[in-house]
Amino acid sequence: MSYLLYSQAEQLKLKEPVPVTLHPAAVYLSSLSEGSPRTMLYSLNAIACLLTDGECDAFSLDWSKLRYHHTAAVRTAFKERLAPTTTNKMLVALRRVLTEAYRLDLMDANDYHKAIDLPNVKGTGKLRGRALSVSEIESLIASCYEQRNALGLRDAAAIAILRCGGLVIRK
């Protein structure tokens, strides 16, 4: 389902490959610490796919052509489909790629500032998960002991500390 008024996939595709030193997504991903690039690449691919009905990925989308109506459509689509924290993470990736496009002189200041002017999605405040029963906690500890190694003992100790410290609610 496209949130754009008309298909712009062709207009948003890169016309020719760009060197990674001049590609906003590549520059952004290379600036991240170890472990983060994979998650943020997933986010950028999801954004590119959404904007082009699956025709582009993070490296074939021309990020410099995104404008406010594109970024607002991304926010709306993800807000309806994903948890607020996931949506906000994806918006961070989007803003950062657009920042790199601006720094690389691929976007003018006016278009850049309008495109990134998106509020974060507010959470619902609902708690996730549930309290574990005493038997479930005991099963976890037993499972840790069955491993018969240092990691199992460490995990059992952590669970016991949480349980005895009142951090795990007993029923």
CORCOR-V190717 format. One record per residue. N is the residue number from 0. NEAR is the number of other ideal C-beta (glycine too) atoms within 10 Angstrom. D_LAST is the distance of its C-alpha to the last C-alpha in Angstrom with 2 decimals. Layout:
N_NEAR_D_LAST + N_NEAR_D_LAST
This chain:
0_7_45.20 + 1_14_47.34 + 2_16_46.78 + 3_17_50.31 + 4_8_53.10 + 5_6_55.18 + 6_12_54.87 + 7_18_55.54 + 8_15_54.65 + 9_9_58.25 + 10_10_58.60 + 11_21_55.46 + 12_15_56.40 + 13_15_58.08 + 14_7_61.74 + 15_4_62.06 + 16_9_59.92 + 17_18_59.32 + 18_7_59.28 + 19_12_55.76 + 20_9_56.95 + 21_13_57.68 + 22_26_54.77 + 23_26_52.13 + 24_26_49.17 + 25_18_50.47 + 26_18_51.12 + 27_25_47.66 + 28_22_45.90 + 29_12_48.05 + 30_12_46.96 + 31_15_43.27 + 32_6_41.62 + 33_6_40.72 + 34_7_37.89 + 35_12_38.30 + 36_15_41.42 + 37_11_39.80 + 38_13_37.13 + 39_22_39.72 + 40_19_42.26 + 41_14_39.83 + 42_22_39.53 + 43_25_43.31 + 44_17_43.96 + 45_20_41.67 + 46_27_43.57 + 47_25_46.94 + 48_15_46.06 + 49_21_44.93 + 50_25_48.11 + 51_21_50.47 + 52_13_48.90 + 53_10_48.27 + 54_15_51.73 + 55_20_50.90 + 56_16_48.53 + 57_24_48.06 + 58_18_51.42 + 59_16_53.53 + 60_26_52.54 + 61_18_54.87 + 62_28_52.35 + 63_23_55.22 + 64_17_55.89 + 65_27_52.54 + 66_13_52.83 + 67_14_50.55 + 68_14_50.46 + 69_21_49.22 + 70_21_46.45 + 71_15_45.39 + 72_17_45.25 + 73_23_43.06 + 74_20_40.62 + 75_14_40.54 + 76_20_40.08 + 77_24_37.21 + 78_15_35.53 + 79_10_35.49 + 80_12_34.29 + 81_15_32.02 + 82_15_29.16 + 83_15_30.51 + 84_11_29.96 + 85_14_31.81 + 86_22_34.54 + 87_20_35.02 + 88_17_35.31 + 89_24_37.97 + 90_22_39.74 + 91_13_39.90 + 92_25_41.60 + 93_25_43.95 + 94_17_44.92 + 95_21_45.51 + 96_28_47.75 + 97_24_49.70 + 98_16_50.06 + 99_23_51.61 + 100_25_53.88 + 101_20_55.03 + 102_13_55.57 + 103_16_57.58 + 104_9_59.76 + 105_19_58.77 + 106_23_57.61 + 107_10_59.21 + 108_8_57.34 + 109_8_57.28 + 110_18_55.75 + 111_20_53.25 + 112_13_52.00 + 113_14_51.70 + 114_23_49.86 + 115_19_47.17 + 116_11_46.71 + 117_17_43.40 + 118_8_40.38 + 119_12_37.03 + 120_19_34.62 + 121_9_32.03 + 122_11_28.38 + 123_8_26.37 + 124_6_23.64 + 125_6_20.98 + 126_6_18.04 + 127_5_17.87 + 128_5_15.25 + 129_8_11.56 + 130_10_8.33 + 131_18_7.99 + 132_12_5.74 + 133_11_6.54 + 134_9_9.54 + 135_13_10.69 + 136_17_10.87 + 137_13_12.67 + 138_12_14.90 + 139_16_15.85 + 140_17_16.87 + 141_10_18.75 + 142_13_20.47 + 143_20_21.58 + 144_11_23.09 + 145_9_24.87 + 146_13_26.82 + 147_8_28.62 + 148_9_29.82 + 149_8_29.43 + 150_9_27.48 + 151_15_24.84 + 152_13_24.60 + 153_12_24.48 + 154_17_21.63 + 155_18_19.62 + 156_12_20.44 + 157_11_19.39 + 158_18_15.92 + 159_15_15.66 + 160_11_17.01 + 161_13_14.61 + 162_18_11.59 + 163_9_13.45 + 164_8_14.89 + 165_8_11.84 + 166_8_12.71 + 167_17_9.70 + 168_10_6.61 + 169_10_3.76 + 170_8_0.00
